Structure formats: C-alpha cells, structure tokens
Amino acid sequence: MQNNGKNQLAIKISNQSAIRKMIYLDGPVLRADIAESLGLTLPTITTNIVKLINTGIVYNDKDAVVSTYGRSALPVNIVPDSRFFIGIEITTRSRELYLTDYRGNIAYQVTDTAVFSDYDEVIKSASSLINTALSSGAVSTEKIYGIGISMPGLIDSDTGMLLAHRQYDWYNKNVVSDIRAQISYSGPISIGNNAYARSLAAQLFMRKELSAVPSFLYLYVSTGIAAPFITNDKSLKMANTGTGELGYMIMDAHAGFDSYGSLGSLNTLAGERIMKKKYAKIKGLPDDYDSSYIPIAQILEDAKTNKKISELVKNSCFYLGIGVANEDNLVRPHTILVDAEFFTTEEYRSYFADTIKKYSFRPDSFEFNFIYIDRSYINGPRSAAALAIRTDFDVYIP
C-alpha cells in the first residue's frame, strides 16, 4: 500500500508538471486542448488548474475566449509576475545577473566585470551579486522561486557540480553548494551548461517562433563552440546530445596540442579566441597583446575593407559549417538556431549555409531552416533564469 501511495503521488506530480509546461508554452490554451494533448481526463485537468489559479500562477484569459458551436470556452494562461527568478551567468571575465518574471522580463539587473582566475574569487563575486539582488527590494524575496546558474564547462545538473572546465583548470567544483553557503536564500538553485541554458531559453522565450519546430541544433559560438541537439517537445527535457560540445570535434588529427587541447579541434579553427588572435596578427599588434578583449564587432567592421580579415571570418564560417554538417549527419535536426556574433551579414550567413549543404548528407533539394539568434535577448543571465523556471515546473503544488 505504501508503494501504491508513492506511485499515485508521482503520477500527480508528473501530471501537474506537464499541465504547467503546456500552459506556459501554448497559453492561452483551452482545458480541452490540454486534456487531448496530454492524454489526461478533463477532471484531472480541471482539478490541477483550479489549484494553479488559487496559487496565482495561472489565470482565466478572458481576452482570448474561444467560441465553438455556439459556446464560449475560457482559455488559461501563465501570470507573468506571479513568480520571479534570479539568473546569473558565471565566467572568469564577468558575472551578470538578471531578476526576471516567469516570462523572462527583467525586473532588476547587476553585473561584475572584474576578471578573476581563482575559483573562490569568482564564486564570492557571484554570491555577492545574488545577495545584492535579494536585498535590492526590486521584488519581494517571497516571490523569488528559484536561482539559475549557467557557466561553461561540463556540468552535472543533478549534483550541482562543475565536473570540468579545461581552460579555467577547474575540476569537480560543487558550485551550487559553494554559492548556497554564501547567500541568504534557501530556495531551489539550478545549474547548467551555458549553451544548454541558451537552448532552453529559446524554448521558453521564443515559443511562438519555435512552435512548429520539432527539433533543433543550438549553435553557440563564443570562446568555445557548442551545438546541443534539442527535441522541442512539451517535456522540456535535457538536450539529447548533452551539452553538444562541438568545439572539441577533431578536424585535423595530426595537429599538436596546447593548453586548450588539440590544435586541430574546431575550437582552434573557428572559435572567437583563435579569430581574435589571428586578427591581432594581421593588424600587427604586439605578440603579448591580450587579443581576448578585441570586440567581434571591430573585426567585422575591419573585414569590410580588409580582405585578409574578411577571409579570416569566412574561414571560421567554413569550419563551423563542416562541424554542423557532421552533427547534422548524426542527428538530423529540423532547424538550426545560430548564436554567433559574426553572422551579422548575408555574405557570412550564405557561406556558412552553403558549407553545411555541401558537406551534409541530404538530398540536393533539401532546404535547411536557420534562425539567427538575437544575443541581446537570449543572453547569459536570461538563459540562467530559464534553468530556474524549468526547475519550478516540477515543484508540486498540493
């Protein structure tokens, strides 16, 4: 009997979570449509929605009434300001924090751009920003239902651990535990890889653009390169290919190694780090110049009048195209979301797309579907908040 009770509770939790996700992604949505889509009875839907309305998470959307066969049906939708979430992206170069509502709208933001190489200093900085947000008064702390942390590297979301970040030389760091020890917050804390967090943010905050997209690759190009494969269903499950660390794909097995890994990897052929280093060399900057601070926008501007710099950007587009074509040959996504600063012109976008088409094993008649991401919207802190929102969907409301 005890096991039967546990099973029933697990079913209730699963049903409510599925209902909340569908309302979030499809709202305003009719109760009957939720029941049909999830294969649940209408009484089950009604019981859960009454709980959600009483809690203030969901409301009857009178502005979206649907009339069918002479009857009016009242859809339900998410209340954006019913819950708030803190999202913080952590790197050695900066910590950026947003306090957002359920729909990702910003209520408060704060940033620390101090550069640290020491893990403890970075965690101290991140914790300080979180405490600042909690005490800011922008939102009552009782309305903050979770904290999301995104960062580069191999992350175990279940344990809150950063397992490895080779460039930082950080291994087996319990980020969630270390931050919780320094903040005045006892609620849920979620952590995820920064590329996966962005793909989740796209699912949550670009729901209309992606409503007809069954699966996608999320190509994220920064210092590293990742392209997680996402099945875009109502479960909002973890990326099918994990974090999709495309940058470690070996393009030349005969190349040597440096502190960043293989010199023949996609990271060292197409990432922003190598692009900036090569740009500095073309511009005749000193060998000890820190090229990491060169803005991509500056490289793109100089590429308009400097053929060598233009070829440098095209070379990155070429290798990225090959890398994505290789992944496409494995998982066959419906759509490719592209989050890279240097795909701002049609010339580079076309070169990238043509490369994928050339090296992907698809019929010549097949047309790839690309969505180019606005990085000012799907950014680090908003994506980190998406991790916290995703966790909140599974919190049962009795």
Buried (B, 14 or more C-beta within 10 A) or exposed (E): EEEEEEEEEEEBBEBBBBBBBBBBBBBBBBBBBBBEBBEBEEEBBEBBBEBBBEEEBBBEBEEBEBEEEEEEBEBBBBBEEBBBBBBBBBBBEBBBBBBBBBBBBBBBBBBBEEEBEEBEEBBBBBBBBBBEBBEBEBBEBEBBBBBBBBBBBBBBBEEBBBEBBBBBEBBEBBBBEBBBEEBEBEBBBBBBBBBBBBBBBBBBBBBEEBEEBEBBBBBBBBBBBBBBBBBBEBEBEBBEBBBBBBBBBEBEEEBEEEEBBBBBBBBBBBBBBBBBBBBBBBBEBEEEBEBEEBEBEEBBEBBEEBEEBBEBBBBBBBBBBBBBBBBBEEBEBBBBBBBBBBBEEEBBBEBBBEBBBEBBEBEEEEEBEBBBBEBEEBBBBBBBBBBBBBBBBBBBEE
